[in-house]
């Protein structure tokens, strides 16, 4: 489990960050596929400029894939995209703290792992500490966070070297639509049984979103 490679406090905060990212993106997905006009239009990956517009179901798929790798203590093989997912998830929980969104913090805390509600006042600063002490390089997250240098000249991506592979990967993901069939099973340990049932029920109602 993720506690093996981090302190318990860091592990709990990273778990809570993934919970926060799930709450945000599931709500966005539910709103966008509702017959009513969408109300919640941002996902957790929007903390990276280039990922804005990535379909909410793809954001959830990426989140749960990365969670599965972390929960299996596989942090040494995290891809550049996995690292960006971790970065954005912690940014989302920090955003909850900065905006004092106690309702969403409470929802994120109400997961399968028993833990007290975090102190909203210190939440953002604690998460910055988590980001500084990653057990993996953060070059990809930093690159994508500061990717405004691309501007509108996206054709520059064709000239990127291997060190900029993450940028091309994110741009590719923005165009994807279908999730992996393992999206529900990847949620084990992060979502409650009711949330897993809710997630599975969503894709039963929208089977064309799943790449079977």
LINDANOR-V119755 format. One line per field, one symbol per residue. phi: phi as a letter, one per 20 degrees, with the letter a starting at -180 (. if undefined). psi: psi as a letter, one per 40 degrees, with the letter a starting at -180 (. if undefined). burial: + if it has 24 or more other ideal C-beta (glycine too) atoms within 12 Angstrom, else -. Layout:
BEGIN
phi->???
psi->???
burial->???
END
This chain:
BEGIN
phi->.fffdbffffffffgfffffffgfffffffffdefegfdddddffffdgfegnfgfffffffgfffgffffeldffdffffgffffgffffffffgffeleffffffffedfefbffffgfdfffffffgffdgebfdgffffffdefffleefffgfdfegfdgfffffffffeecdeffegfffegnddfgffffffffffffcffedee
psi->ieedeiidddddddddddddddddddddddddeieihidheiideeehddehehhddddddddddddddddeffdeehidddddddddddddddddddefgddddddddfadhhiihihddeddddddddddfieiiedddddddfeeedbegeedddeiadeeddddddddddeidiiieedddeehediidddddddddddddgdeehg.
burial->-+---+---+++++++++++++++++++++-+---------+++++++++++-++++++++++++++++++---+--++++++++++++++++++++------++-+++-+-+----+-+--++-++--++--+++-+-++-+++-+--+------+------+-++++++-++-+--+---++-++-+++---++--++-++-----++--
END
